[in-house]
Amino acid sequence: MSAVPAPESGPDAGATWHFGDPLGEQRSATDAVVVVDRSPRAVLTLSGKDRLTWLHTISSQHVSALGEGVVTENSSLDGQGRVEDHWLQVDLDGVTYLDTEATRAQPLAAFLTKMVFWSEVTVGTADLTVLSLLGPGVEEAPLLETLGMPALPDPWSATPLPGGGFLRRLGLREVDLVVPRDTAADWHGRLTDVGVRPAGMWAYEALRVAALRPRLGVDTDERTIPHEVGWIGGPGEGAVHLDKGCYRGQETVARVHNLGKPPRMLVLLHLDGDTDRPSPGDPVLAGGRAVGRLGTVVDHVDEGPIALALLKRGLPADTALTTGGEVAVAATIDPDSLPGPDQGGAGRLAVERLRGRAR
C-alpha cells in the first residue's frame, strides 16, 4: 500500500489522505472496519480540583457534574454568541482531556490560561494522537481482544487503555483510540494484524460530510452561531446546553432559541461531478447572488461529489445553485438535509400570540 499524503493546504496536512483506493476504503468503513490516523488533532489537559466547575462557567456545555468517563462536545463562544472553539471532552482519573483542531490548540490554550484567575486549574498539553475505528466491525471479537476489553463502552463514554491513553465510543460504529504518539504505530500495526483495513482522511471526511457533521474552521466561519450547525444539546447531543448558568454568548443563544431563527442553515450539497472541485470557503450563488458559503468538499463512494454548506435559512430545496470562486459548478440541496420546521421557544410563541391578538 502506498500512502498518499493529505493536501498541504488543507486542515489535515501531515496525515494520510488515502492508501491508493479511497473509494474502496470508504466501502470498508461502511461494510467492515477501518482505522484512520487523525494525527493532526491536538489534545489539551486540565488538572486541579476546580477544573470542571471552572470550565462550566466559561464554556457552553453543562460540565460541572460531568461523570467519570462521560464524553461530550463543548465550545467557547464570543460575546455575540459566535463559535470560537469547539472540542470533544472527557474526564478520566483526575484529568480533563480536550481535543480539537490543531490550528486552534494554541488559541484555546491561551484563552483557558487567561481565564484561570484564582481557580485551582492547570492548563497543559498532552502528546496524544487519535486513531479512529469506523464501521460495523468495531465490536468483532478479534478487535475487542486486541483492545484488551470484553466489550466496548456505551456510546459517548470512555475508558482508559492499558499502556496509556483512552478509548472513547462516539456512536455505534465509531470508536476513537486517543493514545500516546509514540505508541500510535504499534497500535496501528496491531489493528491491521487482526484485519482492520487502513484508511485515510478522505474516507473519514466523506462519511462525516454525508452524516452532516460540521468541522470547526472548515464548515464554520467567523459568523457561525451554534444553532446554524446543530451544536445545540446536552452532553452527548451537542456542544451548547440550553439549561445552564451564565456564560459568554449565552444571551444570543437564548434569544435565537426563544425568539428568533438562525440566519443560516447547514445543508448537504450534491455537486456536478463533471468538472474540477470548488474549494471550502467559496461562495454559493443563486441567480448570481451569494446565498451562503461552501464548507468541506469531498467525493463519496455512493453519493459522488458532495459538500457541506451554510446557506441562507429558508432557501427552498429546489433552488438552482452554483459555486463561485475559481471553479464554478452546479449544486443541488439534498432535501433530507434541510432542518425541520422552525419551532420557537416560549418567547417566540408568546410574541406570535400577541401579534394574533393585535390583528
Salt bridges, closest charged atoms under 4 A:
ASP12 OD1 - ARG215 NH2 2.71
ASP21 OD2 - ARG197 NH2 3.09
ASP50 OD1 - LYS49 NZ 3.17
GLU73 OE1 - HIS86 NE2 2.74
ASP78 OD2 - ARG82 NE 2.81
GLU84 OE1 - ARG248 NH2 2.93
ASP85 OD1 - ARG104 NE 2.76
ASP91 OD1 - ARG51 NE 2.83
ASP99 OD2 - ARG41 NH2 2.86
ASP99 OD1 - ARG168 NH1 2.47
GLU101 OE2 - ARG41 NH1 3.46
GLU101 OE2 - ARG215 NE 2.80
ASP127 OD1 - ARG181 NE 3.33
GLU139 OE2 - ARG169 NH2 3.52
GLU174 OE1 - ARG213 NH1 2.91
ASP176 OD2 - ARG38 NH1 3.84
ASP176 OD2 - ARG168 NE 2.93
ASP186 OD2 - ARG190 NH1 3.47
GLU205 OE1 - ARG208 NH2 2.71
GLU205 OE1 - ARG215 NH1 3.13
ASP219 OD2 - ARG208 NH1 2.89
ASP221 OD1 - ARG264 NH2 2.93
ASP221 OD2 - ARG293 NE 3.77
GLU228 OE1 - ARG264 NH2 3.22
GLU251 OE2 - ARG255 NH1 3.76
ASP299 OD2 - ARG277 NH2 2.89
ASP302 OD1 - ARG27 NH2 2.64
ASP334 OD2 - HIS270 NE2 2.99
ASP342 OD2 - LYS261 NZ 3.69
ASP342 OD1 - ARG313 NH2 2.62
GLU352 OE2 - ARG348 NE 3.31
